[in-house]
Amino acid sequence: MSKKPFYITTPIYYPSGNPHIGHCYTTVACDSIARFKRMQGYDVMFLTGTDEHGQKIEQKAAEKGVTPKQYVDEIVEIFKKLWSCMDISYDRYIRTTDDYHVEAVQKIFKELYDRGYIYKGEYKGKYCTPCESFWTESQLDENGCCPDCHRPVVEAKEEAYFFKMSPFADRIEKLLTETDYLRPKTRATELVNNFIKPGLEDLCVSRTSFKWGIPVSFDEKHVVYVWIDALSNYITALGFDNEKYDDYEKYWPADVHMVAKDIMRFHAIIWPAMLMALEQPLPKHLAVHGWITFNGQKMSKSLGNVVDPFVLADRYGADAIRYHILREMALGADSSFSNEIMINRINSDLANGLGNLISRSVAMVLKYFDGTLPENKQSGEHDEELIAEMTALRDTVAEAVENTQLNVALAEIFKVVSAANKYIDETAPWILAKDEANKPRLAAVLYNLLEAIRITTTLLSAFMPATMPKAWEQIGAKPEDVTFENAGRYGVLPQNVTVKKGEVLFPRIDVDKEIDELNALIAAQEAAAKAALEQDEDKAGLVPISETISIDDFGKIDLRVAEVKECEKVPKAKKLLKLQLDDGFGGRQVVSGIAKWYSPEDLIGKKVIVVANLAPAKLCGVESCGMIVAADVGEDARVIFVDKDIPNGSKLR
């Protein structure tokens, strides 16, 4: 009898920097679901990977003096190392630079074009480079910045291909509001009100302003823009429009796409529209989770709040980290991360709860029965209640996993762990042991505890795969005892089961001492990173020289000397200063992202170089007519000042 297929995916990650703990939730969650489904007997395909094209990658590679492919190769290896560290059991890893994916994306783009859903036009609007997203004026935040990352946008104008979205608006609205495609369903209202009701705008799906992307097969000055490239991975990885794999008919449609809320729009609206245009089945579910936040902010390298998962896994074990992030995050909501919250969770649930239950139970079997329980047992008070709870647990957990409510699944498991610890206090084995006549009753109590451990650890093995086999060894459970089927049964362990003393699975952590050590470790890492940066600056901290241009190209850039007359910070924009310049031609206003390095008083009265013929742009809602010339010095920027004797408006040549 063939197994029923189950297909689950993470988004493909954008390798613009080293991964942090915020990257781990989606992958750990999908891995736990995949493991649970395998335990249930499904034929699972678990896909993850990396989204490796785009302008940001091209720019970062240039800054490092390497090719974009060399840059992403290095980051991908770090991601794969992290997934190994976190015990991620993916079945397939896709890179958008893989030849088969490139081939398939070109075919998909051409098919959408041939079907009349893609047409050539001109894009003119707001563009966020870090997010690689185009926005309309109405979609910008209250400061006129990107609504996703809240960083400045720039005016963009270029020839582009567009994907028609409006033909699918009604079907997508019904998908979001009348089906259980989107989880949690509460997200549907904001998507419909913010994007569908105002009218779905056609989507820009190609670019000409950079080269690091998949060329459009019939117009090679264009590269396929990020979302058609990235979203197609879910089907190209199964062999759609390529011969690398032959799994599409078996696994599609996907059972679960899981994504964070910042890319919900693309998966809830754009991806279904693409599939509708291709006349392909839609995924069954899109599970949207929140962010792991740090002091109320999204985990982000740019905010300086990255928590290194390698360090955490090394100190506490990957299973403890997996448990913590899954237990804290309710589907659709954010969860706050701090070292103290994590350590307290490890202590309360894992050390005092599960770890204590295992060590106490095994120790009592060793102490009172030399490690092997007798077959003669006597049931008694409190037994039925505990047995009922443990045998009902499997189906309760399975339902929560089916609904992608992993925090609920873990909470239910630990209710039984707590019930078993309470059962110890209620039955008081240490008192029963004082009278030889009570030995049959004592044996029954300890057997019930071992069965509670067997059932809870069987179900926990999907979430904490490295540690649970150690628990099974201690309680004398064999592989056939810890199956999904047997997780719903009582009495699976042999009546004369033999236990074995083992290591403490979750040692209790001294919170104050550990926080001090972590703070010292973080300080040491920051110092080492600063020293490395300074060393790199001394060696070769320079941006590589750009491609050669002609004298005619250089002549198009009009550089002028201008004097800073007024300067002030742009409200609610930490990086921006607004400067009023005397450029010799009546004056101009320029907005510059140098507030991190200069205060307004540092600049007033100074003469600077300005790119005078740059097209005006709005940064956080403030118009900028030109750009101040500055030099990159490591992570800093230094404005180029000129001699005060040079007249305002003088042209540089």
Secondary structure as UniProt FT lines:
FT   STRAND          5..9
FT   HELIX           21..40
FT   STRAND          43..50
FT   HELIX           55..64
FT   HELIX           68..85
FT   TURN            86..87
FT   STRAND          92..95
FT   TURN            96..97
FT   HELIX           99..114
FT   TURN            115..116
FT   STRAND          118..128
FT   TURN            129..132
FT   STRAND          133..135
FT   HELIX           137..139
FT   TURN            142..143
FT   TURN            147..149
FT   STRAND          154..163
FT   HELIX           166..168
FT   HELIX           169..178
FT   STRAND          182..183
FT   TURN            185..186
FT   HELIX           187..191
FT   HELIX           192..196
FT   TURN            197..198
FT   STRAND          203..204
FT   STRAND          206..207
FT   TURN            217..218
FT   TURN            220..221
FT   STRAND          223..224
FT   HELIX           226..231
FT   HELIX           233..236
FT   TURN            237..241
FT   HELIX           248..251
FT   STRAND          256..260
FT   HELIX           261..263
FT   HELIX           264..265
FT   HELIX           266..270
FT   HELIX           271..278
FT   STRAND          286..289
FT   STRAND          292..294
FT   TURN            295..296
FT   STRAND          297..298
FT   HELIX           301..303
FT   HELIX           309..316
FT   HELIX           318..328
FT   TURN            331..332
FT   STRAND          335..336
FT   HELIX           339..345
FT   HELIX           346..355
FT   HELIX           356..369
FT   TURN            370..371
FT   TURN            381..382
FT   HELIX           383..402
FT   TURN            403..404
FT   HELIX           406..427
FT   HELIX           429..432
FT   TURN            433..434
FT   HELIX           436..438
FT   HELIX           439..460
FT   TURN            461..463
FT   TURN            465..467
FT   HELIX           468..475
FT   HELIX           479..482
FT   HELIX           485..488
FT   TURN            495..496
FT   HELIX           511..540
FT   HELIX           551..555
FT   STRAND          559..569
FT   TURN            571..572
FT   TURN            574..575
FT   STRAND          577..582
FT   STRAND          588..592
FT   TURN            595..597
FT   HELIX           600..603
FT   TURN            604..605
FT   STRAND          607..611
FT   TURN            612..613
FT   STRAND          617..619
FT   TURN            620..621
FT   STRAND          622..624
FT   STRAND          627..628
FT   STRAND          630..633
FT   TURN            634..635
FT   STRAND          636..639
FT   TURN            644..645
FT   TURN            648..649
//
